[in-house]
C-alpha cells in the first residue's frame, strides 16, 4: 500500500514539474521572439510564426511588403519599441494533436508624436513541446487565417481584447 501511495505522489510531482517546465519553455521562447521584434529582426521574429501562416509564397510576399512598410514608417516617424512584457502562460492543453497555451503580452511603442501601449493575448502552439510558435489571438478571428491555423481548444481562456492606451508627446493620455 505504501508503494502505491509513493508511486502516486511521485507521478503527481513529475506531472506538476513537467507542466511547469513546459510553461518555462514557452515563456523563454516568447521572450526570444519579443527580443527579435524589439531589435526589428523580422526574419528571426517570423521564425516564431505558425509555419502555415508564413510558408506559402503569397504569405511570404505579404510579410516582405509589411516589413518594408514597417521599416519605412519606423525610420520616418522614429518609432521604437519601448518595451515588451511577456506574462506567464496558461496551463498547456492538447487539442487535435497541437499543444496550446494562452500568454499575455504588453507592447509599448513610442514615436515622435507620442506612444501607444497594447495588451494582447498570444496563443502558443507546438506539435512536439520543444519548438513553440506564437500567434496573436486576434488572427484566429480572421476568416482567411482560420484555414491555416489549428483549431483552438475550448479549454483555453482568451480574455477580450483591451483598447490600446495612447499618449501624446507630453505624456497626456489621448481618449479614443
C-alpha positions in Angstrom: 0.0 0.0 0.0 2.9 2.4 0.9 4.4 1.7 -2.5 1.2 2.6 -4.3 0.9 5.9 -2.4 4.6 6.6 -3.0 4.2 5.9 -6.7 1.1 8.1 -6.9 2.9 11.0 -5.2 6.0 10.6 -7.4 3.8 10.5 -10.6 1.9 13.7 -9.4 5.2 15.5 -8.7 6.5 14.5 -12.1 3.4 15.8 -13.9 3.5 19.0 -12.0 7.2 19.6 -12.7 6.7 18.7 -16.4 3.8 21.2 -16.7 5.9 24.0 -15.0 8.8 23.1 -17.4 6.5 23.5 -20.4 5.4 26.9 -19.2 9.1 27.9 -18.6 10.0 26.8 -22.2 7.0 28.7 -23.6 7.9 31.9 -21.7 11.6 31.6 -22.7 10.7 31.2 -26.4 8.2 34.1 -26.2 10.9 36.3 -24.7 13.3 35.4 -27.6 10.5 36.3 -30.1 9.9 39.6 -28.2 13.7 40.4 -28.3 13.7 39.8 -32.1 10.7 42.1 -32.5 12.3 44.8 -30.3 15.5 44.6 -32.4 13.4 44.7 -35.6 14.9 41.4 -36.7 11.9 40.4 -38.7 13.4 37.2 -40.1 14.0 35.9 -36.5 10.6 37.2 -35.5 8.9 35.4 -38.4 10.6 32.1 -37.3 8.2 32.1 -34.3 5.1 32.4 -36.5 2.9 29.3 -37.1 4.5 27.8 -40.3 1.2 27.6 -42.3 0.9 31.4 -41.9 4.3 32.2 -43.4 5.5 29.4 -45.7 3.3 29.8 -48.8 4.6 32.3 -51.5 1.6 34.7 -51.1 2.2 35.0 -47.3 6.0 35.5 -47.8 5.2 38.3 -50.3 2.8 39.9 -47.8 5.3 39.6 -45.0 8.0 41.2 -47.1 5.7 44.1 -48.1 4.6 44.6 -44.4 8.3 44.5 -43.2 9.3 47.1 -45.8 6.4 49.4 -44.8 7.1 48.9 -41.1 10.8 49.8 -41.7 9.9 52.9 -43.8 7.5 54.2 -41.1 9.9 53.2 -38.3 12.5 55.5 -39.8 10.2 58.2 -40.9 8.5 58.6 -37.5 11.4 57.5 -35.3 9.3 54.6 -34.0 10.9 52.5 -31.2 9.7 49.5 -29.3 10.0 50.8 -25.8 9.1 47.5 -24.0 7.6 44.1 -24.5 6.3 42.4 -21.4 5.5 38.7 -21.6 3.3 37.3 -18.9 3.0 33.8 -17.6 1.5 31.2 -19.9 -1.7 29.4 -19.0 -1.9 25.7 -18.4 -0.9 23.8 -21.6 -3.7 21.8 -23.2 -3.5 19.5 -26.1 -6.3 19.8 -28.7 -6.3 17.8 -32.0 -2.7 16.9 -31.6 -1.5 20.5 -31.0 -0.3 21.7 -27.6 -1.7 25.2 -26.8 -1.5 27.9 -24.2 -2.6 31.5 -23.8 0.1 34.0 -22.9 -0.4 37.7 -22.2 1.8 40.3 -23.9 2.1 44.1 -23.5 3.9 46.1 -26.1 4.8 49.8 -25.6 5.9 51.7 -28.7 7.0 55.3 -28.9 7.4 57.8 -31.7 7.8 61.5 -32.3 4.1 62.2 -31.7 3.6 60.1 -28.6 3.3 56.5 -27.5 0.9 53.5 -27.6 0.6 50.6 -25.3 -1.3 47.5 -26.3 -2.2 44.4 -24.3 -2.8 41.3 -26.3 -3.1 37.5 -25.9 -0.7 35.3 -27.8 -1.6 31.7 -28.5 1.5 29.4 -28.0 1.3 26.4 -30.4 3.5 23.3 -30.6 3.3 19.8 -32.0 6.3 18.5 -30.0 6.5 20.6 -26.9 10.0 21.8 -27.9 9.5 24.3 -30.7 6.8 26.8 -29.9 5.1 29.2 -32.3 3.1 32.3 -31.3 0.0 33.7 -32.9 -1.9 36.8 -31.8 -5.3 35.6 -30.6 -7.0 38.2 -32.9 -5.7 36.3 -36.0 -7.9 33.4 -35.1 -10.9 35.7 -35.9 -9.8 36.3 -39.4 -11.6 34.1 -41.9 -8.5 33.8 -44.2 -6.3 32.7 -41.4 -8.6 30.2 -39.8 -7.9 27.6 -42.5 -4.2 27.9 -41.9 -4.3 27.8 -38.1 -5.1 24.8 -35.8 -8.5 24.7 -34.1 -8.3 26.4 -30.7 -9.1 24.3 -27.6 -12.3 25.3 -25.9 -10.4 24.9 -22.7 -8.2 28.0 -23.5 -9.3 31.2 -21.7 -8.7 34.1 -24.0 -9.6 37.4 -22.4 -11.3 40.1 -24.5 -9.0 42.5 -26.4 -8.3 45.7 -24.4 -8.3 49.1 -26.1 -4.8 50.5 -26.7 -3.6 53.3 -24.5 -2.4 56.2 -26.5 -0.4 59.2 -25.1 0.7 62.4 -26.8 4.3 63.6 -26.8 3.8 65.3 -23.4 2.6 62.0 -21.9 -1.1 63.1 -21.7 -3.5 60.2 -22.5 -5.5 60.5 -25.7 -9.0 59.3 -25.3 -10.3 57.2 -28.3 
